[in-house]
Amino acid sequence: DLNPVFSPDGKQIAFSSNRDAGLLPGSAGLYVMNTDGSDPRRIATGKLADASPTWSPDGKRLFFNSTGVSLDLKPARLYSISLDGRDLQEHTSQDVYSFGCTTHKDGTVAWTEAVDAPTEFNGVRFSIKSARKGDWSNVTTVCKDYLRPRFDSSGKRMLCHGSGPIYDLPLMPNGNPLARPGAVRNVKLPDRDLRVVGTRAYFPSLGPDG
C-alpha cells in the first residue's frame, strides 16, 4: 500500500496498492477506504500501475497517474475518475511522463512532467505544469527543474522537490529547499528528542495549517 491521501472532508483515504491478487506483477490499483481502515474498495480504471492518487477539491473525483495499458514508463500520464469508477478522463499527452499531481480548492491542478523519461531519471528534464482553475485548454509551465508540487493551504505557495535554480519559482517565498540531503534537524517531541537527517526529500507534504 502506497501514497495515502485524505479526502477533503477527512472521512476517507485514497491510496494505491497491489493487494488485489488479480493484478499483474509490477502493476497497482486505486483504492479508497474509511479513515479507520474499514471498507477498502478498489476503483477499477481499466489501466495498469495506477499511482499517486489526489482528490479533487469537491471530493468527487480522484486524479492519478498510470501507465495506461502497458507497463512501459513512457506512456505514463495523468487521468481522473469518479469514485464510482465512471467517467475516466485523460488529461495529459502520451508523449511525456506525467505524475505527482496536486489540486487546489479553486480547481487548479498542478503536476510534474518529464521529457524523454528513461527507466532511470538521471538527467531527465522536469517541469511543473498547471491547469489554472481546472481549465485543461490553458496549461502553463509553472517552473522548470522541480517536481512533486504541493499547494499550501493559502494556495499562494507551492512546496516541491528540486535542487535549483530558484529564479523560476515565483510561488516560493524562500529559495532554499525545505530539506537538503545530509541536513540535520533536531525535533523536540513531548516524550523524546529526535535527530532528523535529510536524505532525498522526494515526496514533500504539508500539514492542514500550511
N, C-alpha and C positions, 0 to 999 in steps of 0.2 A: 504494500500500500504506500502511495507516494502523493506528494503535492496536495495536502489537505487545505481547504479554504472554507471559511464560514460564509453562510448565506447572509444577505444584508439584514435580515431580521434576527440573525443569531440562532435560529432554530434547527438548521441543517448544515451538514458538511459535505462538500463535494470533494472527490479525490479520484486518482487513477490507480488501477490495480490489475494484477494478472491472476487474481484469485479464482477466476472462472476457469474450470477445467477444460472448457471448450475452446479457449483462446489458443492461438498458435504460439510456439516458443518465440520469445522476443517481442510479443505483442502485449497490449494492455487495453483495458476498457474504462469507461467513465462510470462512476458510481456516486450515489447520493445516500446519505443516512442521517438519522436524527443525531443531535449532538451527544446523546448518551450512548451512541453506538448501535441503537436498535434500528430495525427495518432497513438494512442495507439493500439497495436495489441498483441494478445495472441499467444504464440508459444506452440502448442499442443504437449505434450510429451508422453501422454498415462499413466502418473504416477500421484500420489497424493502428495499433500503437497510439491510442488516444491519450494525451498527457496534458499536464498543466492547466486544469480547469480554472475558470474565473467566472464569477456570477455577473450577470447583467445588473444594472443598478436597481431594477424593479424585482429582481429575484426570480424572473420567469424563464430565463434562458441561461445556458452555460456556453461560454467561449472556451475553445480548446485548440490545441494543435495536434495534427495527426498526419501520418504518412499515407493516408488515403487507402488504396487497395494494395499497396506494396510496402515492404519493409525497408526499401531503399530510402536513405535520408533525403535525397534530392527533392522528391515531390512533397515533403512535409510543408503544410500550410495551415492557415487559420480558418476555423469553422465556428459556427454557433448552432445550437439546437435547443428546442424547448424541452422542458422537463419530462414531458410525456413521450419523448423520442420522435416527435414530428417536426416538420419544418426545418430540416437541415439546410444551412446556408454556408456557402463557401465564400470567404472574404478576400483571400489573397491569391496571387498568381502562383502557378506551379513552377515558375522559372526561378524562384528564390526559396530559401529555407526560412519559414516564419514560425516564431514561437514566443513564449514568455509574455502572454497578454495581460493587460490590466485595464480596468474600467473606472470611470469617474461618474459621480452622481448626475452630471449633466448629459450623460450618454456618450461622452468621448471615450474612444478605445485606443490604447497605445500598445505596441508590441515591438519585438525585435525582428529584423530581417538580416540575413546573412547572404552575401553574394558569393556565388561559386563555392558553396559549402561542401567541403570534402568530408571524409569519415572523421578525420581529426580536425579540430578547429584552429590549429596553428596557422596564423597569418590570414584568417578569414576577415573580410571587411564587414563589420557590423554597423547597423544604423537603427535608430528608434523611429518608427513611423507612428502617425497618429491620424485617426479619422475623427475630426472635431464634431462633437455632439452627435456622433453616430452617422455622419454623412460620409458614406463609403465612396461617393463620387468625387470627394475632395480630400484625398490622402496626402499628407505632407510629411516631410522629414523633420523631426524634432531636433535630432543631433546625430553625430557620427561617432564611431569608435566606443559606443556604450551599448549595454544590453540589459535585459531583465528589468524594465521600468516598473515602478510602483508609485501611484499618486499618494500624497499625504491627505489628511482629512480636509484641508482647505482647498485642495485641487490646484493650488498655485505653485507647488513644488513637486519635484519628481525625484525619487530615490532610484538609483540604478548602479550597475556594476561597470567598472572600467578603470583604466589607468591614466587617462588624459588623451588629448589636451582638454583644457577647461573652457576655451573660448566659444565652443559650440553649445554650451549648456545654459541658456538664458533662464531656465526654470530652477536652477540650483543657486541659492544664495552663497553657498560655500563651495569653493572649487576643490577642496580636499576630499578624497574618497572617505567614506564612512569608516572603513576598516582596511588597513594595508596588511599584506602577508607579513607575518612576523611581529606585527604591532602587539603590544601588551597593554591590557586594561585591567585595573583592579575594580571588582564589583562587590559592594557590601550588601549582603542579604541579612534578614533578621536573625538567622541562625548560623551563618557562616560567611566567610570571605572567599570570593572566587578570583582566580587569576586567569583571565581570558586572553588567549593568544589567537590573533587573526591568522587564518590560513588562506582560503581562496575567496571567500565572500561572494560567491556566485549568485546566491538567492536572497537578496535583501528583502526585508519586510518592515512594516511599520505598525505600531500599536494603534488602537482605536482613537487615541487622543492626538495622534500625529507626532 
